[in-house]
Amino acid sequence: MKNILILGAGTSGTMMANHLRSKLSKNDWNISIVDKDETHYYQPGFLFLPFDIYKSKQVKKSIDKFIPKGVNLIRDSINKIDKENDKVILKDGTELNYDILIIATGTEIAPQEIDGMLGDHWHKNVFDFYTFKGAKNLRNKLRKWEGGKLVVHISEMPIKCPVAPLEFAFLADSYFINKDMRDKVDITYVTPMDGAFTKPKASKELSYLLEEKNIKIVSNFNIESVDGDNKKIIDYGGKEVEYDLLVTVPTNMGDEMIERSGFGDDLNYVPTNKATLQTTVKDNIFAIGDATNIPASKAGSVAHFEAEILTENILRFIDNKPLKETFDGHANCFIETGHGKALLIDFNYTHEPVTGSFPLPGIGPLKLLKETHMNHMGKLAFRWIYWNMLIKGKHIPFVSSTMSEAGKDLEEELA
């Protein structure tokens, strides 16, 4: 009996457990998954919690519900990976041997990395919304907030779901309009990048949205510290932005056990081949989703596409066949713009977001790089797809793991 060990029962790890259990003989392969938590969160829903669009119960379920039969769930913390001896050591000292290891430990916020971000003001007038607790506390704050300077801020890249902070700013505009208090709220979007969007073409095509919604932008802001007493953030060049309510995306970092294991970059992301998803750490160690250092978006759609390709490559690895270099960095992301509308962007390593239709060429029904109500409905519908298809390892019809060029205006992007 051989062992596949998956670290992390979040989106990526759970998908891999479902994919592999359905394809490998239970007589030949034992599959185990390790995670210390009991709750699986629908993280895209954290964006909606602060605005009372989703209820708390809609974004969380028991982890056990999604682990397939025949997969052993080990609920414990991971101390480190002993790559030389093909074993994982848990916090209590238990050693787990593996023949194949899949690292799916994701990424977490690290507010302690920014001087002054944590303190008495944390979750009082300085909030994150990348955690369930942060999003829920921010919801409670917004329900009674009377207005002032709202600053939506990104500490540094990369982050999970790079468009989420911008979506937050757009939804805040809509939220305060609906509360008939938009004139009492000054919204400023602060980013370390050159523009509001992570992709230059998207910034060029969609920058009008910020002007339309009267959202100021402060770009190229590389935060050094948070001055909680005087309610301002300060960058390394001395630039200051004042706030009454700061909604920040702290530094995102990979799991600390990666550092303890002796590999990973400065942010604890695992060095990984961007096309095969095999790590450069050791041939029998693979990584997926937010845990990797590949230059793809840290988004749920990317993990979904990776899972299909990684499953095939692990089967090829087992059969001693060359791995396929097929992952192209494909990502598609809905961008909520408020008032019942959303954008959809589709891109990969080589193509910036393009116009066109998705997922069916010429038919859609979703439009790329255009604000539509249908895109908004698609974003809301994705929650059902996530719980019922995506993390259960079911293929989503008409959606390819690699970026399709059909129905898309690539010539505009290439011009």
Summary of the structure (lengths in Angstrom):
residues: 415
radius of gyration: 21.4
end to end distance: 54.8
largest distance: 66.0
contacts: 1411
relative contact order: 0.14
helix: 31%
strand: 29%
